[in-house]
Every structure is written in C-alpha cells, then in structure tokens.
C-alpha cells in the first residue's frame, strides 16, 4: 500500500472517529504545555495508512521561543533500540546468526568475566543480566562504538542470564549494533547499515544515527522538565546531547534522530508485516516473533526506582524482540490501556513513543520537547492514547 503523506489528513469521521471526541487530544496537550509539563508536542495518528490527527503544538526550544515545526527533528532515545533490533533480525533472516547464538561467537572478547554463554536472544529481550548504566567512559566517548564495545566487554554481569528482566538502557543494544556491524559483508559503519538498508527503503529521509549536518537547524534540544525524576541526570543528559555529531553511533539510544512523519512510516511498516510501499525490511514471520511476549509475567527491573517513587507494585515487562507489548492488565505503559492485546511499540526516555494497534489498524506517534519522569511520561502517553482510542466509534 502507499502511505498517505502525514500532512494530508483524511476525514476522521470517514475512518470511524468521532471528530469532537478526537479534538479533546489537542486541548489536553495544550493544557500540559501551558502548565510547563513539557515544551512542545508533535503527534500523528493514522488509521489504515491515512492520517486522522496531525498536531504540532508548543515549542521546540522554549528558552529561545522557537516554535515546534511539523518537520522538527527529535532525539528519539530508546526508540533507536527497535531500529537496532530490526537490523539484527535482518541478520537472523539471512542465516548469519540466531537468537540462540552466544554473543561471544561473533564478539569473542565479550566472553570476559563470565559472559561467554549470553545469547543474542537474551540481549534482545533484556534477560542477559547486563546493567542499566552506560559503558564506563567519558561522556564524549559514549558515541564511539568501538570504544563502547571494548569497555562493555570488560564488565561483569549483574545477574545470571535468563534469570531476570533487567532492562539494559545502554550496554545491551550497543553490543547488538556491533554484532550487526561485524556480520556486514561490506564492513560498513553501523549507522550506514541502518541508513542504507532500513531508513532509505522505507522513505525515512530525516532519520539517522548521529546528527547529519543538514538536520541540525531543525533539531529539538534535549532538556529536562521534571526535577522529581531519579533516572534523569540533568548534567549527564545535557552533556551527552551536546556531544552528538555526525559520526556518533548509539545503537541503544541518545544519538539517533527522527521526525514524526518518518516514525509513522516505520510504525506502518511493522503494522503491515515488515513492508511499506513495496519495500520489505522484515518478513511477516519475523514481525510476529518481534511482537510475541518473550518475558512471560516477569517484571522489568528498570521500573524499580520509578515504582518506588509512585508506591506501585511490580507489573509485567511484556517485552517482545526489541518491542514493548500491551499484554493484559492495568499498569503504566506508553501503550493505551484500551489498546488490543496484540498492540506493540517503542518509547524513549521521558519524551518519545510510538505504538501500533494492529487489530484496529492504528499507528500513533508522539514526540515531545522536555523530558519527564519515567512513569509520569508513560501515564501521559497512555492517557493520550486512550483518548484517541475512545474516539474511535466505528470499525
């Protein structure tokens, strides 16, 4: 199918939405921005490939009074993990590696300090026992893949492989990016592999790992807007954002950029089983495996500090291969509580997210300026998504 351009909205009512109910989303976001919860928001909602909600509100840079634009480019944080997972799964489809392959078979030095039996699949599902912290390097060197991999290989595990869902915010998917790079016959940089094999075929022309010079003027700076947030180290986040250049490679987040239109194309490709506009990046069978629960009912240790802040009991991680899943139950998630059980998506630290409800044929993208505490961010996106789905009144 051909995806309708995001700036040519269809008639929401013709696609089953109550326009009056859908308009509540804009009013809610405007109130949040005026209250200083975040600075700006770029939202797209598509049904069957047609745009039914297209919002650009608030500021790209509140301090400079620079308004957000429809083509503003955001740091997409851990949404980049989904893209890294796609690149790795393409290697699996070619028979170059499997989910059961020990990482050390591809990166021999990874076996150091008891990591020799960790598998590719365990890293994909955050069950390898790797920690949350980034590689022990100066911030300016965290975007250098070779140095990061060398440092990560010398780290010990924090738990036995397969025992816990211990979300690895930085280290795990950095290793997956290096696997993709080492398996590449052309010996291309990781960022080039993604640009040529994933972004370009899908028409994602404003998406990149490392900040291209032609996109710098449209970049939304990363700022923290929530002081009560244990995971938001303002000094580290600012320093990392300022260190990003064209050659930066963060397979796990922090140095990758995209716009709402591009992420809508990416989400639609996954919704449609791995292909869009005649370009296929994954097989339908692989997408089904990506979107299948791989972690059972185990909780996600990443949420421990945030749960304590909010006094919440543990809840299931519901992870696929590189994707977060809706699953069942009522708990914080960037995916709406009203979404069908097969819904899936990705989100990035306190500010960005996308999800797909394949049963209702809906894709949702939200990119915001200004980071919020983890659970508050999830609840914000969940509430906005629930408002969207509540406005869908016809099949």
C-alpha positions as CSV (number, residue, x, y, z in Angstrom):
1,X,0.0,0.0,0.0
2,X,1.0,3.6,-0.4
3,X,1.1,5.6,2.8
4,X,-0.8,8.9,2.6
5,X,1.5,11.9,3.4
6,X,1.1,12.9,7.1
7,X,0.3,16.5,6.2
8,X,-2.7,15.5,4.1
9,X,-5.2,14.5,6.8
10,X,-8.1,12.3,5.9
11,X,-11.7,12.8,7.2
12,X,-11.6,11.3,10.7
13,X,-15.3,10.5,10.6
14,X,-14.8,8.5,7.4
15,X,-12.3,6.4,9.2
16,X,-14.5,5.7,12.2
17,X,-13.6,8.5,14.6
18,X,-15.8,11.0,16.4
19,X,-14.2,14.3,15.5
20,X,-15.4,16.1,18.5
21,X,-14.0,13.4,20.9
22,X,-10.8,13.3,18.9
23,X,-10.4,17.1,19.3
24,X,-10.0,16.6,23.1
25,X,-6.5,15.4,22.5
26,X,-5.3,18.8,21.3
27,X,-6.9,20.6,24.2
28,X,-5.3,18.2,26.6
29,X,-1.8,18.7,25.1
30,X,-2.2,22.5,25.0
31,X,-3.0,22.5,28.8
32,X,0.0,20.4,29.5
33,X,2.4,22.7,27.6
34,X,0.9,25.8,29.2
35,X,1.4,24.1,32.6
36,X,5.1,23.6,31.8
37,X,5.0,19.8,32.0
38,X,6.8,19.8,28.6
39,X,7.5,22.4,26.0
40,X,6.0,21.1,22.8
41,X,4.4,18.1,21.1
42,X,4.3,16.5,17.7
43,X,1.5,13.9,17.3
44,X,0.4,11.8,14.4
45,X,-2.4,9.2,14.4
46,X,-3.0,7.1,11.4
47,X,-5.7,4.6,10.6
48,X,-5.2,2.2,7.6
49,X,-2.4,4.4,6.5
50,X,-4.3,7.6,6.5
51,X,-3.7,10.5,8.9
52,X,-6.6,11.3,11.1
53,X,-4.8,13.5,13.7
54,X,-1.8,15.8,12.9
55,X,-0.8,18.1,15.7
56,X,2.3,20.4,16.1
57,X,2.0,22.4,19.3
58,X,4.2,24.5,21.5
59,X,8.0,25.0,21.4
60,X,11.0,23.2,20.0
61,X,13.1,25.4,22.3
62,X,11.1,27.3,24.9
63,X,14.1,29.3,26.2
64,X,14.6,30.8,22.7
65,X,10.9,31.0,21.9
66,X,11.4,28.8,18.8
67,X,8.2,27.1,17.9
68,X,7.9,23.5,17.0
69,X,7.6,22.7,13.3
70,X,5.9,19.7,11.6
71,X,9.4,18.6,10.4
72,X,11.2,19.2,13.7
73,X,13.9,16.5,14.3
74,X,13.9,14.9,17.8
75,X,16.4,12.8,19.7
76,X,14.3,9.6,19.7
77,X,16.2,8.0,22.6
78,X,15.4,4.3,23.0
79,X,13.2,4.1,20.0
80,X,16.5,3.5,18.3
81,X,16.6,0.1,20.1
82,X,13.7,-1.0,17.9
83,X,15.6,0.0,14.8
84,X,18.7,-1.8,16.1
85,X,16.6,-4.9,16.7
86,X,15.3,-4.7,13.1
87,X,18.9,-4.6,11.8
88,X,19.8,-7.6,13.9
89,X,16.7,-9.6,12.9
90,X,17.6,-9.0,9.3
91,X,20.9,-10.8,10.0
92,X,18.9,-13.7,11.5
93,X,16.7,-13.9,8.4
94,X,19.9,-14.2,6.3
95,X,21.1,-17.1,8.5
96,X,24.1,-15.2,9.7
97,X,23.2,-15.6,13.4
98,X,20.4,-16.9,15.5
99,X,18.6,-16.0,18.8
100,X,20.5,-18.9,20.4
101,X,23.9,-17.9,19.2
102,X,26.3,-17.0,22.0
103,X,27.4,-13.3,21.6
104,X,31.0,-14.4,22.1
105,X,30.8,-16.4,18.8
106,X,30.6,-13.0,17.0
107,X,32.5,-10.9,19.5
108,X,35.0,-13.2,21.2
109,X,36.1,-10.6,23.7
110,X,32.6,-10.4,25.1
111,X,33.2,-13.7,26.9
112,X,35.3,-11.9,29.5
113,X,34.1,-12.0,33.2
114,X,31.6,-14.8,32.8
115,X,29.6,-13.6,29.8
116,X,30.6,-16.5,27.5
117,X,27.1,-18.1,27.5
118,X,25.0,-15.0,27.0
119,X,23.0,-15.3,23.8
120,X,21.8,-12.8,21.2
121,X,18.2,-13.5,22.1
122,X,18.8,-12.8,25.8
123,X,20.2,-9.4,24.9
124,X,17.3,-8.7,22.6
125,X,14.8,-9.5,25.4
126,X,16.8,-7.7,28.2
127,X,17.3,-11.0,30.0
128,X,21.1,-11.2,29.6
129,X,21.9,-9.8,33.1
130,X,23.5,-6.6,31.8
131,X,23.1,-3.5,33.9
132,X,21.3,-0.2,33.3
133,X,24.4,2.0,33.5
134,X,26.3,3.1,30.3
135,X,29.8,1.9,29.5
136,X,32.3,3.4,32.0
137,X,33.7,6.0,29.6
138,X,33.8,9.8,29.4
139,X,30.5,11.1,28.0
140,X,32.2,12.4,24.9
141,X,33.3,8.8,24.1
142,X,30.0,7.1,24.6
143,X,29.1,7.7,20.9
144,X,32.2,5.9,19.7
145,X,31.0,2.3,19.0
146,X,34.5,0.7,19.1
147,X,35.4,2.2,22.5
148,X,32.0,1.4,24.0
149,X,32.1,-2.2,22.9
150,X,35.6,-2.6,24.3
151,X,34.5,-1.2,27.7
152,X,31.3,-3.2,27.8
153,X,33.2,-6.4,27.1
154,X,35.1,-5.9,30.4
155,X,32.0,-5.5,32.5
156,X,30.6,-8.4,34.7
157,X,27.0,-9.5,34.6
158,X,24.7,-8.2,37.3
159,X,22.5,-11.3,37.3
160,X,22.5,-14.8,35.8
161,X,21.5,-14.9,32.1
162,X,17.8,-15.7,31.8
163,X,17.0,-15.1,35.4
164,X,15.6,-11.5,35.4
165,X,14.3,-8.9,33.0
166,X,17.0,-6.4,33.6
167,X,16.4,-3.7,31.1
168,X,19.8,-2.6,29.7
169,X,19.4,1.1,28.8
170,X,22.7,1.4,27.1
171,X,25.1,-1.6,27.0
172,X,23.0,-4.5,25.6
173,X,21.9,-2.9,22.3
174,X,25.3,-1.4,21.8
175,X,26.6,-5.0,21.6
176,X,23.8,-5.9,19.2
177,X,24.8,-3.0,17.0
178,X,28.4,-4.3,17.0
179,X,27.1,-7.8,16.0
180,X,25.4,-6.2,13.0
181,X,28.5,-4.3,12.1
182,X,30.8,-7.4,12.3
183,X,28.5,-9.5,10.2
184,X,28.2,-6.9,7.4
185,X,30.0,-8.1,4.3
186,X,30.7,-4.6,3.1
187,X,32.2,-3.6,6.5
188,X,30.0,-0.5,6.7
189,X,29.6,1.6,9.9
190,X,26.5,0.6,11.9
191,X,24.8,3.9,11.2
192,X,25.4,3.4,7.4
193,X,23.9,-0.1,7.5
194,X,20.7,1.3,9.0
195,X,20.6,4.3,6.7
196,X,21.0,2.2,3.6
197,X,19.1,-1.0,4.5
198,X,16.2,0.3,6.6
199,X,15.7,4.1,6.5
200,X,16.2,4.7,2.8
201,X,14.0,1.8,1.6
202,X,11.2,3.0,3.9
203,X,11.5,6.6,2.8
204,X,12.6,7.7,6.3
205,X,14.8,10.6,4.9
206,X,15.1,12.5,8.1
207,X,16.1,9.6,10.3
208,X,19.8,9.0,11.2
209,X,22.2,7.6,13.9
210,X,24.5,10.6,14.5
211,X,23.2,14.0,13.6
212,X,23.5,14.9,9.9
213,X,24.5,18.5,9.3
214,X,21.5,19.1,7.1
215,X,19.2,18.3,10.0
216,X,21.0,20.3,12.7
217,X,18.9,23.5,12.3
218,X,15.6,21.5,12.8
219,X,16.9,19.7,15.9
220,X,14.9,19.9,19.1
221,X,17.3,20.2,22.1
222,X,17.0,17.7,24.9
223,X,16.0,19.4,28.2
224,X,14.7,18.0,31.5
225,X,11.4,19.4,32.6
226,X,10.9,17.1,35.7
227,X,13.0,17.6,38.8
228,X,11.5,14.7,40.7
229,X,13.0,12.0,38.4
230,X,15.6,9.5,39.7
231,X,16.6,8.5,36.2
232,X,17.0,11.9,34.7
233,X,20.6,13.0,35.5
234,X,20.4,16.5,34.0
235,X,24.1,17.0,33.8
236,X,24.7,13.7,32.0
237,X,21.8,14.0,29.6
238,X,22.8,17.6,28.6
239,X,26.5,16.6,28.1
240,X,25.6,13.6,26.1
241,X,23.2,15.6,23.9
242,X,25.8,18.3,23.3
243,X,28.4,15.7,22.3
244,X,26.5,14.2,19.4
245,X,28.0,14.7,16.0
246,X,27.7,13.2,12.5
247,X,29.8,10.1,13.4
248,X,28.1,9.3,16.7
249,X,26.8,5.8,17.0
250,X,24.4,5.0,19.8
251,X,22.7,1.7,18.8
252,X,20.8,1.9,22.2
253,X,19.6,5.5,22.2
254,X,20.7,9.0,22.8
255,X,22.3,9.9,19.5
256,X,19.6,8.9,17.0
257,X,17.2,11.4,15.4
258,X,13.9,11.3,13.5
259,X,10.7,13.2,12.8
260,X,7.1,12.2,13.3
261,X,6.5,11.5,9.6
262,X,9.4,9.1,9.4
263,X,8.4,7.3,12.6
264,X,4.9,6.9,11.2
265,X,6.3,5.2,8.2
266,X,8.4,2.9,10.4
267,X,5.3,2.1,12.6
268,X,3.2,1.4,9.5
269,X,5.9,-1.0,8.1
270,X,5.7,-3.0,11.3
271,X,1.9,-2.9,11.3
272,X,1.9,-4.3,7.7
273,X,4.2,-7.2,8.5
274,X,7.5,-5.7,7.6
275,X,6.9,-3.8,4.3
276,X,5.8,-0.4,3.1
277,X,5.3,1.0,-0.4
278,X,6.9,-2.1,-2.0
279,X,10.0,-2.1,0.3
280,X,10.3,-5.0,2.7
281,X,12.7,-4.8,5.6
282,X,11.4,-7.9,7.6
283,X,9.3,-11.0,6.9
284,X,5.8,-11.3,8.4
285,X,7.1,-14.3,10.4
286,X,9.8,-12.2,12.0
287,X,7.4,-9.4,12.8
288,X,5.1,-11.9,14.5
289,X,8.0,-13.1,16.7
290,X,9.0,-9.5,17.5
291,X,5.5,-8.8,18.7
292,X,5.2,-12.0,20.8
293,X,5.7,-11.9,24.6
294,X,9.2,-13.3,25.3
295,X,9.4,-12.4,29.0
296,X,6.2,-14.0,30.5
297,X,5.0,-12.2,33.6
298,X,8.4,-11.2,34.9
299,X,8.6,-7.5,36.0
300,X,11.1,-5.1,34.4
301,X,13.8,-4.1,36.9
302,X,14.2,-0.8,35.1
303,X,11.0,0.3,36.8
304,X,12.1,-0.3,40.4
305,X,13.1,3.2,41.2
306,X,10.1,4.8,39.5
307,X,7.7,2.3,41.1
308,X,9.1,3.2,44.5
309,X,8.6,6.9,43.7
310,X,4.9,6.2,42.9
311,X,4.3,3.5,45.5
312,X,3.4,1.0,42.8
313,X,3.6,-2.8,43.0
314,X,5.6,-4.7,40.3
315,X,3.9,-5.3,36.9
316,X,4.9,-7.4,33.9
317,X,7.5,-6.2,31.5
318,X,5.8,-7.7,28.5
319,X,8.7,-7.5,26.1
320,X,9.0,-8.9,22.6
321,X,12.1,-8.7,20.4
322,X,13.1,-5.1,20.7
323,X,9.5,-4.0,21.3
324,X,7.2,-3.3,24.3
325,X,3.9,-5.1,24.2
326,X,0.4,-4.2,25.5
327,X,-0.2,-7.6,27.1
328,X,-3.0,-7.7,29.7
329,X,-3.9,-5.9,32.8
330,X,-3.9,-2.3,34.1
331,X,-0.4,-0.8,34.6
332,X,1.7,2.1,33.4
333,X,2.7,1.8,29.7
334,X,3.1,4.1,26.8
335,X,0.6,1.9,25.0
336,X,-3.1,2.7,25.9
337,X,-5.0,0.6,28.3
338,X,-7.8,0.5,25.7
339,X,-5.5,-1.0,23.0
340,X,-6.0,-4.5,21.8
341,X,-3.8,-7.2,23.5
342,X,-1.6,-7.5,20.4
343,X,-0.6,-3.9,20.3
344,X,3.1,-3.1,20.4
345,X,5.6,-0.2,20.2
346,X,8.7,1.5,21.4
347,X,9.4,4.5,23.7
348,X,12.4,6.7,24.6
349,X,13.5,8.3,27.9
350,X,10.8,10.6,29.1
351,X,9.8,12.1,25.8
352,X,9.1,9.9,22.8
353,X,7.0,7.0,21.8
354,X,5.1,5.1,19.1
355,X,2.6,2.3,19.2
356,X,0.6,0.2,16.8
357,X,-2.8,-1.4,17.4
358,X,-2.9,-4.0,14.5
359,X,-6.5,-5.1,15.3
360,X,-7.8,-1.5,14.9
361,X,-5.2,-0.7,12.1
362,X,-4.0,2.3,14.0
363,X,-0.5,3.8,14.4
364,X,0.3,6.5,16.9
365,X,3.5,8.7,17.2
366,X,4.2,11.2,19.9
367,X,7.4,13.2,20.1
368,X,7.7,15.8,22.8
369,X,10.2,18.5,23.8
370,X,11.1,18.2,27.5
371,X,11.8,15.0,29.4
372,X,9.5,13.8,32.2
373,X,10.0,11.2,34.9
374,X,9.6,7.7,33.5
375,X,6.2,6.6,34.9
376,X,4.7,10.1,34.6
377,X,5.7,10.0,30.9
378,X,4.2,6.6,30.4
379,X,0.9,7.6,32.0
380,X,0.8,10.8,29.9
381,X,1.2,8.8,26.6
382,X,-1.2,6.1,27.9
383,X,-3.8,8.8,28.6
384,X,-3.4,10.4,25.2
385,X,-3.6,7.1,23.5
386,X,-6.8,6.1,25.5
387,X,-8.3,9.4,24.4
388,X,-7.6,8.5,20.7
389,X,-9.0,5.0,21.0
390,X,-12.1,6.2,22.9
391,X,-12.8,8.5,20.0
392,X,-12.9,5.5,17.6
393,X,-16.6,4.6,17.4
394,X,-16.9,2.6,14.2
395,X,-15.0,-0.5,13.0
